[in-house]
């Protein structure tokens, strides 16, 4: 671990201040909570990936202090710390490396923490955030029922002649109760992964990256252990109640991880093909409007689970990386 200097202290402080303000803005605009919450991860990731553990610790501490002051609330400060700890932990994992010889590789190479394991942590932490946020806001059947009733009242006001079926409304409430945490989990994972990708590009462009850039199509896969978590969540959601809501958040988060992994696998499998670009465009457009092709991508992500370890001569090497399947 490097010694703290004034530059790292200033960068960490600025990142913590930015993250705290973004989290506070998310609470002021509930509809943009996931967007602002994910954006708050960006400065923390940039600091962690570019300047290491000490700078990111400073950022997390400053974010918690600023959050406590601007709310003002100690609980809000702790909530800010919880949100910022997630990207801080991800950046810490991304910067982990050890000699490849410890894994049976060449003596002159370094092995970096697998992106598949980072994805496992990302999905798990995203599910935890959704569960904690739901518990804090009192998410449940009553809250969803109030939202659906308000929506139906607005629809009835616009179209008084429209006959609303009470049975259909009840089914909608039951469906929305579990679909909302699933959607939250999926969106949160997508946004955090997007923030991680953008952060890696920024630190690489500024030549501050501690970890060499990964080849996303070949290395972005889900850890095999994630399959068991995903299957347990599918079973648990049928039990309903609090357990079902927790399972829905886990299902959404890990489902998004497998979908992203499936798209990465698709990119890798079509690499070098003449028809690659039109097929990828059509695939993305169809998946955006139709559910079945997205399910196929999910299955592809479930099928292609592996651990690709990036091997480089040193942490700042510009030479192409080698991917080893374990």
Backbone torsions as a table, in degrees:
resi	resn	phi	psi	omega
1	UNK	NA	132.3	-177.1
2	UNK	-75.7	155.7	176.0
3	UNK	-73.6	145.8	-178.2
4	UNK	-73.0	134.3	174.9
5	UNK	-127.5	173.0	-174.3
6	UNK	-62.5	-36.3	-179.0
7	UNK	-65.0	-46.8	178.9
8	UNK	-64.0	-38.6	178.2
9	UNK	-62.1	-43.9	-179.9
10	UNK	-67.5	-43.1	-180.0
11	UNK	-65.7	-43.0	178.0
12	UNK	-63.1	-40.8	178.9
13	UNK	-63.6	-44.5	179.5
14	UNK	-63.4	-41.6	179.2
15	UNK	-65.1	-42.3	178.5
16	UNK	-63.7	-41.5	177.7
17	UNK	-62.3	-44.8	179.6
18	UNK	-62.9	-44.1	-179.3
19	UNK	-63.7	-42.7	-179.3
20	UNK	-63.8	-41.1	179.3
21	UNK	-66.0	-37.2	178.2
22	UNK	-67.2	-40.8	177.7
23	UNK	-64.4	-41.6	178.2
24	UNK	-63.6	-40.1	176.1
25	UNK	-63.3	-33.3	178.1
26	UNK	-64.8	-34.9	179.1
27	UNK	-73.0	-26.7	178.7
28	UNK	-78.8	-24.9	179.1
29	UNK	-123.3	84.2	-175.5
30	UNK	-56.0	-33.0	-179.2
31	UNK	-67.9	-22.4	-179.7
32	UNK	-107.6	19.6	-174.9
33	UNK	-60.4	-46.9	-177.0
34	UNK	-66.4	-41.3	180.0
35	UNK	-63.1	-51.3	-179.2
36	UNK	-66.3	-37.1	178.4
37	UNK	-62.9	-40.6	178.2
38	UNK	-70.6	-37.7	177.9
39	UNK	-64.3	-30.3	178.5
40	UNK	-65.9	-21.5	178.2
41	UNK	-76.1	-22.7	-174.5
42	UNK	-62.0	-52.2	179.3
43	UNK	-62.8	-34.4	178.2
44	UNK	-66.6	-42.4	179.0
45	UNK	-64.8	-41.2	-180.0
46	UNK	-61.3	-45.7	179.6
47	UNK	-64.7	-45.4	-178.1
48	UNK	-65.8	-43.0	-178.7
49	UNK	-73.4	-27.3	-175.8
50	UNK	-99.5	-28.5	-173.9
51	UNK	-126.2	-2.9	170.8
52	UNK	92.4	-170.8	-169.9
53	UNK	-67.6	-41.9	-176.0
54	UNK	-62.5	-46.3	-179.2
55	UNK	-63.7	-38.2	-178.1
56	UNK	-74.1	-31.2	174.5
57	UNK	-63.6	-42.4	176.2
58	UNK	-59.6	-42.3	-179.3
59	UNK	-62.2	-43.3	-179.5
60	UNK	-65.5	-43.8	-179.8
61	UNK	-64.0	-45.0	179.6
62	UNK	-63.9	-40.7	178.9
63	UNK	-60.6	-42.1	178.6
64	UNK	-65.3	-41.6	179.6
65	UNK	-66.0	-46.3	179.9
66	UNK	-63.5	-40.9	178.6
67	UNK	-62.5	-38.9	177.8
68	UNK	-65.0	-35.2	-176.9
69	UNK	-77.0	-45.8	-172.7
70	UNK	-77.2	-20.6	-176.3
71	UNK	-66.9	-49.6	-22.2
72	UNK	-81.7	130.0	-178.6
73	UNK	-166.1	131.6	177.0
74	UNK	-66.3	-35.9	-179.1
75	UNK	-66.4	-38.1	177.1
76	UNK	-66.4	-38.7	176.6
77	UNK	-60.6	-40.7	177.2
78	UNK	-67.1	-35.5	177.2
79	UNK	-65.1	-40.6	176.8
80	UNK	-62.7	-42.5	178.1
81	UNK	-60.9	-41.7	179.1
82	UNK	-60.0	-45.3	-179.2
83	UNK	-66.6	-40.2	-177.0
84	UNK	-77.3	-23.2	177.9
85	UNK	-66.1	-28.0	-178.6
86	UNK	-64.7	-56.9	176.9
87	UNK	-64.4	-30.5	177.2
88	UNK	-62.6	-43.1	179.4
89	UNK	-67.2	-40.1	178.9
90	UNK	-63.1	-41.3	178.6
91	UNK	-66.7	-35.9	177.3
92	UNK	-62.9	-44.7	179.0
93	UNK	-63.1	-41.3	-177.7
94	UNK	-63.4	-28.8	-177.3
95	UNK	-89.4	-1.6	179.3
96	UNK	-74.0	134.4	178.0
97	UNK	-152.0	155.1	176.4
98	UNK	-151.1	162.3	179.8
99	UNK	-57.3	135.4	-179.5
100	UNK	-64.1	-21.4	179.7
101	UNK	-62.7	-26.3	178.4
102	UNK	-69.1	-19.2	179.1
103	UNK	-106.0	9.3	-179.4
104	UNK	89.2	14.5	-179.8
105	UNK	-97.2	-171.9	179.9
106	UNK	-64.2	154.0	-177.2
107	UNK	-74.5	-24.3	-173.7
108	UNK	-94.8	11.5	-178.0
109	UNK	-118.9	156.4	175.0
110	UNK	-109.6	138.8	178.7
111	UNK	-104.8	127.2	-177.7
112	UNK	-99.2	153.9	-178.4
113	UNK	-56.3	127.5	-173.2
114	UNK	-61.3	141.2	178.3
115	UNK	-65.8	-29.1	178.1
116	UNK	-63.9	-37.7	177.6
117	UNK	-72.2	-34.1	174.8
118	UNK	-63.0	-40.3	177.7
119	UNK	-63.7	-37.7	178.1
120	UNK	-61.2	-45.7	177.8
121	UNK	-65.2	-42.3	-177.7
122	UNK	-60.8	-46.9	-179.2
123	UNK	-64.9	-42.8	179.7
124	UNK	-63.5	-43.4	-179.7
125	UNK	-69.5	-35.7	176.7
126	UNK	-62.6	-41.4	177.4
127	UNK	-62.8	-39.9	179.1
128	UNK	-62.8	-42.5	179.6
129	UNK	-61.9	-43.6	179.4
130	UNK	-63.3	-41.6	-179.7
131	UNK	-65.3	-45.6	179.9
132	UNK	-64.5	-44.7	179.9
133	UNK	-62.1	-40.4	178.1
134	UNK	-64.7	-38.7	179.1
135	UNK	-67.4	-40.2	-178.9
136	UNK	-65.8	-41.3	-176.7
137	UNK	-85.6	-0.7	178.8
138	UNK	71.0	38.0	-178.4
139	UNK	-65.6	135.2	179.6
140	UNK	-179.7	-170.3	-176.4
141	UNK	-62.9	-37.4	-178.9
142	UNK	-65.0	-44.9	-179.6
143	UNK	-65.0	-44.6	178.5
144	UNK	-63.8	-39.7	177.9
145	UNK	-61.2	-40.0	178.2
146	UNK	-64.8	-40.2	179.6
147	UNK	-65.5	-45.5	-179.7
148	UNK	-65.6	-40.6	178.8
149	UNK	-63.1	-40.5	178.5
150	UNK	-64.6	-39.6	178.2
151	UNK	-65.4	-43.3	180.0
152	UNK	-66.5	-35.0	177.1
153	UNK	-65.1	-39.4	178.0
154	UNK	-66.3	-39.9	178.3
155	UNK	-65.6	-41.4	180.0
156	UNK	-66.4	-32.9	178.1
157	UNK	-68.8	-36.9	179.2
158	UNK	-74.6	-34.5	-178.7
159	UNK	-131.2	82.7	-176.9
160	UNK	-60.6	-27.9	-177.3
161	UNK	-79.9	-9.4	-177.9
162	UNK	-73.7	124.4	-179.7
163	UNK	-89.5	120.0	-178.3
164	UNK	-96.6	125.1	-178.8
165	UNK	-81.5	117.3	-179.8
166	UNK	-59.0	-34.8	179.3
167	UNK	-66.3	-43.2	178.8
168	UNK	-64.6	-37.0	178.6
169	UNK	-65.6	-41.5	178.9
170	UNK	-63.5	-40.4	177.3
171	UNK	-65.3	-37.7	178.5
172	UNK	-63.6	-42.0	178.6
173	UNK	-62.1	-42.3	180.0
174	UNK	-65.6	-39.8	179.4
175	UNK	-68.3	-44.7	-178.0
176	UNK	-66.0	-29.6	-179.1
177	UNK	-56.6	-36.9	-177.9
178	UNK	-100.8	-25.1	-178.8
179	UNK	-72.3	-31.8	-178.7
180	UNK	-64.4	-50.8	176.9
181	UNK	-64.4	-31.3	175.5
182	UNK	-63.6	-46.4	179.6
183	UNK	-64.7	-41.9	177.6
184	UNK	-58.9	-46.1	-180.0
185	UNK	-61.2	-42.9	-179.9
186	UNK	-65.6	-46.1	-178.2
187	UNK	-65.6	-40.3	-178.1
188	UNK	-63.4	-42.1	177.8
189	UNK	-64.1	-45.6	179.7
190	UNK	-59.8	-43.0	-178.0
191	UNK	-69.5	-41.5	178.1
192	UNK	-64.8	-40.6	178.4
193	UNK	-66.0	-39.4	176.7
194	UNK	-63.1	-41.1	177.7
195	UNK	-63.5	-41.5	178.0
196	UNK	-62.0	-43.6	-179.0
197	UNK	-64.3	-46.8	179.6
198	UNK	-62.1	-41.2	180.0
199	UNK	-62.5	-42.0	178.8
200	UNK	-64.0	-36.8	178.2
201	UNK	-68.3	-38.7	-178.4
202	UNK	-67.0	-48.4	-177.9
203	UNK	-68.9	-30.9	176.7
204	UNK	-69.3	-39.8	178.7
205	UNK	-65.8	-30.1	179.5
206	UNK	-90.7	1.5	178.7
207	UNK	62.4	27.3	176.5
208	UNK	-104.8	3.2	-174.7
209	UNK	-67.9	129.9	174.8
210	UNK	-83.3	-31.9	179.1
211	UNK	-103.5	130.6	175.4
212	UNK	-61.5	150.5	-178.5
213	UNK	-64.9	134.2	178.7
214	UNK	-81.3	150.3	170.0
215	UNK	-83.2	97.0	-170.9
216	UNK	-55.8	-48.3	-178.0
217	UNK	-58.3	-33.3	-176.9
218	UNK	-93.0	-23.0	-173.2
219	UNK	-109.4	-17.8	-178.4
220	UNK	-82.2	94.2	175.9
221	UNK	-135.5	164.3	176.0
222	UNK	-90.8	145.8	174.9
223	UNK	-63.3	143.9	-178.3
224	UNK	-59.4	-32.2	-179.6
225	UNK	-65.0	-21.5	179.8
226	UNK	-65.7	-24.7	178.8
227	UNK	-61.7	-42.4	-178.8
228	UNK	-66.0	-39.8	176.9
229	UNK	-62.0	-43.1	-179.3
230	UNK	-62.9	-44.3	-179.0
231	UNK	-67.9	-39.3	177.6
232	UNK	-63.0	-39.2	178.9
233	UNK	-64.6	-38.4	178.2
234	UNK	-61.7	-43.4	-179.7
235	UNK	-69.3	-43.4	-174.2
236	UNK	-67.0	-28.2	-176.7
237	UNK	-65.8	-23.7	-179.9
238	UNK	-76.9	-12.7	177.4
239	UNK	-77.1	-19.9	177.6
240	UNK	71.4	-170.7	178.8
241	UNK	66.2	-154.7	-179.8
242	UNK	-63.3	-40.4	178.6
243	UNK	-60.4	-40.3	178.8
244	UNK	-65.1	-38.3	178.7
245	UNK	-67.7	-41.2	176.8
246	UNK	-62.7	-43.7	179.5
247	UNK	-63.3	-35.0	179.3
248	UNK	-63.9	-41.8	177.7
249	UNK	-63.9	-43.0	178.8
250	UNK	-65.1	-41.9	-179.8
251	UNK	-61.8	-43.8	179.4
252	UNK	-65.2	-44.0	-177.5
253	UNK	-65.4	-49.9	-178.0
254	UNK	-74.0	-30.8	174.7
255	UNK	-62.1	-41.1	176.6
256	UNK	-63.2	-38.5	177.7
257	UNK	-61.1	-42.9	179.4
258	UNK	-70.5	-34.0	177.2
259	UNK	-65.5	-46.0	177.7
260	UNK	-61.0	-41.8	177.5
261	UNK	-62.0	-38.7	178.4
262	UNK	-64.0	-41.7	177.4
263	UNK	-65.7	-39.6	177.5
264	UNK	-63.0	-41.5	177.5
265	UNK	-63.1	-39.4	178.0
266	UNK	-62.8	-42.6	176.7
267	UNK	-60.5	-42.0	-177.8
268	UNK	-68.7	-41.2	-177.0
269	UNK	-70.8	-25.8	-179.7
270	UNK	-97.0	2.5	-178.1
271	UNK	-62.0	131.6	178.9
272	UNK	86.4	-4.3	179.9
273	UNK	-85.6	144.3	180.0
274	UNK	-67.4	-31.1	-175.8
275	UNK	-93.0	11.4	-172.7
276	UNK	-60.3	-51.8	-173.9
277	UNK	-61.6	-51.5	179.6
278	UNK	-62.9	-35.4	179.1
279	UNK	-65.8	-42.4	179.4
280	UNK	-65.5	-41.2	179.2
281	UNK	-62.4	-46.5	179.7
282	UNK	-62.9	-40.7	-179.1
283	UNK	-62.2	-46.2	179.6
284	UNK	-64.4	-41.8	-179.2
285	UNK	-65.8	-43.6	-178.9
286	UNK	-66.1	-42.2	-179.7
287	UNK	-66.0	-26.1	179.8
288	UNK	-71.2	-29.4	-175.5
289	UNK	-108.1	-22.3	-174.6
290	UNK	-123.1	139.9	-175.4
291	UNK	-80.2	-37.8	-173.7
292	UNK	-58.5	-47.2	177.7
293	UNK	-61.3	-32.3	177.1
294	UNK	-66.2	-35.1	176.3
295	UNK	-65.7	-36.3	177.7
296	UNK	-64.9	-40.7	176.9
297	UNK	-63.5	-39.1	176.7
298	UNK	-61.0	-44.5	178.5
299	UNK	-62.9	-38.8	177.3
300	UNK	-62.5	-39.7	176.9
301	UNK	-66.4	-36.8	177.0
302	UNK	-68.5	-34.1	-178.5
303	UNK	-74.9	-42.2	-174.0
304	UNK	-97.4	71.6	175.9
305	UNK	-105.5	127.8	179.8
306	UNK	-161.0	172.9	180.0
307	UNK	-119.4	107.5	179.5
308	UNK	-101.6	119.1	-178.3
309	UNK	-102.0	126.0	178.1
310	UNK	-79.1	128.8	179.4
311	UNK	-115.2	126.2	179.6
312	UNK	-135.6	152.4	177.5
313	UNK	-58.7	-38.1	175.0
314	UNK	-157.6	173.7	-171.1
315	UNK	-67.8	-19.5	-179.0
316	UNK	-111.8	16.6	-175.8
317	UNK	-67.0	143.2	178.4
318	UNK	-101.1	-2.2	-178.9
319	UNK	-74.4	153.7	-178.3
320	UNK	-58.8	146.0	-179.0
321	UNK	-87.7	158.1	174.9
322	UNK	-111.8	139.0	178.7
323	UNK	-107.6	127.3	-179.2
324	UNK	-114.3	127.2	177.6
325	UNK	-85.9	133.9	177.7
326	UNK	-118.3	NA	NA
